[in-house]
Amino acid sequence: MNEQLHYESKLSNDPSQNELYGLSRFPQYDSIPTVVGVLGAGDQGEVFHVLFNGKEYALKVFNPYLLGDPPMCPYDLPLHDIYRYSAPFALECAALAHLQKQNLDGNIAVKCYGWIRIKHETWNKRMPRSCRRLCSPFGSDRWAIVKDVVKTDIDAPSEQMRQALQECVRGIADAGIIDMDVRPENFMGNPPAALDFGSCITKSHFRYRRERNIKFREQNLGLIAEWTVKNGKFSYSPPPLQ
């Protein structure tokens, strides 16, 4: 087994472990979700509409983490530190925990209820036939974060909505989080809330610097100001990572 996958499989075998990267475990962690459908998919994983004991949630299921592109930290660090500082699951857990400590969860970010680990066999059996292509690769367990289901997109493009998005981005930066993936599809609701923190650097990250946060904040605010409108929605072209 790949060393990264082997580490990931051992990440939380302890049933008494209630916290990972500052984020608490989902209270219904031992329940098996019913998958209703797919809400979205991207490079980091998929987001599913699920039911836990009859209640609706959004379940962001992360792909197994593999070292490919240069990570956000030196390769010579211990594997657990490479995972902590590079894996989208770890980065998102840290960012959401940081927001929860400031009572900003459910405000500038879609409300989060915690993390869960989903067994490979269980996940594949519960997946609807139409979604089987998204079953767990590599025969590995999946790590996921449970959030509110937001059923409304951000409103049709307007200067008022553009300003609301900028306020949301400013709030994330002011909270001590560098967001390196600001795009229209990463916000939902009215007022808008961010729903993707898998590419964020939080204050606890060794690469966090206040001046870097300010730089990205201003860059992100400028990006939103330049978003164009296409087919009734905001559209953009991402800048190169710096």
Secondary structure in CASP SS format (residue, H / E / C, confidence):
PFRMAT SS
TARGET T0000
AUTHOR 0000-0000-0000
METHOD secondary structure of the structure
MODEL  1
M C 1.00
N C 1.00
E H 1.00
Q H 1.00
L H 1.00
H H 1.00
Y H 1.00
E H 1.00
S H 1.00
K C 1.00
L C 1.00
S C 1.00
N C 1.00
D C 1.00
P C 1.00
S C 1.00
Q C 1.00
N C 1.00
E E 1.00
L E 1.00
Y C 1.00
G C 1.00
L E 1.00
S E 1.00
R E 1.00
F C 1.00
P C 1.00
Q C 1.00
Y C 1.00
D C 1.00
S C 1.00
I C 1.00
P C 1.00
T E 1.00
V E 1.00
V E 1.00
G E 1.00
V E 1.00
L E 1.00
G E 1.00
A E 1.00
G C 1.00
D C 1.00
Q C 1.00
G E 1.00
E E 1.00
V E 1.00
F E 1.00
H E 1.00
V E 1.00
L E 1.00
F E 1.00
N C 1.00
G C 1.00
K E 1.00
E E 1.00
Y E 1.00
A E 1.00
L E 1.00
K E 1.00
V E 1.00
F E 1.00
N C 1.00
P C 1.00
Y C 1.00
L C 1.00
L C 1.00
G C 1.00
D C 1.00
P C 1.00
P C 1.00
M C 1.00
C C 1.00
P C 1.00
Y C 1.00
D C 1.00
L C 1.00
P C 1.00
L H 1.00
H H 1.00
D H 1.00
I H 1.00
Y H 1.00
R H 1.00
Y H 1.00
S H 1.00
A C 1.00
P H 1.00
F H 1.00
A H 1.00
L H 1.00
E H 1.00
C H 1.00
A H 1.00
A H 1.00
L H 1.00
A H 1.00
H H 1.00
L H 1.00
Q H 1.00
K H 1.00
Q C 1.00
N C 1.00
L C 1.00
D E 1.00
G C 1.00
N C 1.00
I C 1.00
A E 1.00
V C 1.00
K C 1.00
C E 1.00
Y E 1.00
G E 1.00
W E 1.00
I E 1.00
R E 1.00
I E 1.00
K C 1.00
H H 1.00
E H 1.00
T H 1.00
W H 1.00
N H 1.00
K H 1.00
R H 1.00
M C 1.00
P C 1.00
R H 1.00
S H 1.00
C H 1.00
R H 1.00
R H 1.00
L H 1.00
C C 1.00
S C 1.00
P H 1.00
F H 1.00
G H 1.00
S C 1.00
D C 1.00
R E 1.00
W E 1.00
A E 1.00
I E 1.00
V E 1.00
K E 1.00
D C 1.00
V C 1.00
V C 1.00
K C 1.00
T C 1.00
D E 1.00
I C 1.00
D C 1.00
A C 1.00
P C 1.00
S C 1.00
E H 1.00
Q H 1.00
M H 1.00
R H 1.00
Q H 1.00
A H 1.00
L H 1.00
Q H 1.00
E H 1.00
C H 1.00
V H 1.00
R H 1.00
G H 1.00
I H 1.00
A H 1.00
D H 1.00
A C 1.00
G C 1.00
I E 1.00
I E 1.00
D E 1.00
M C 1.00
D C 1.00
V C 1.00
R C 1.00
P H 1.00
E H 1.00
N H 1.00
F E 1.00
M E 1.00
G C 1.00
N C 1.00
P C 1.00
P C 1.00
A E 1.00
A E 1.00
L C 1.00
D C 1.00
F C 1.00
G C 1.00
S C 1.00
C E 1.00
I E 1.00
T E 1.00
K C 1.00
S C 1.00
H C 1.00
F C 1.00
R C 1.00
Y C 1.00
R C 1.00
R H 1.00
E H 1.00
R H 1.00
N H 1.00
I H 1.00
K H 1.00
F H 1.00
R H 1.00
E H 1.00
Q H 1.00
N H 1.00
L H 1.00
G H 1.00
L H 1.00
I H 1.00
A H 1.00
E H 1.00
W C 1.00
T E 1.00
V E 1.00
K E 1.00
N C 1.00
G C 1.00
K E 1.00
F E 1.00
S E 1.00
Y C 1.00
S C 1.00
P C 1.00
P C 1.00
P C 1.00
L C 1.00
Q C 1.00
END
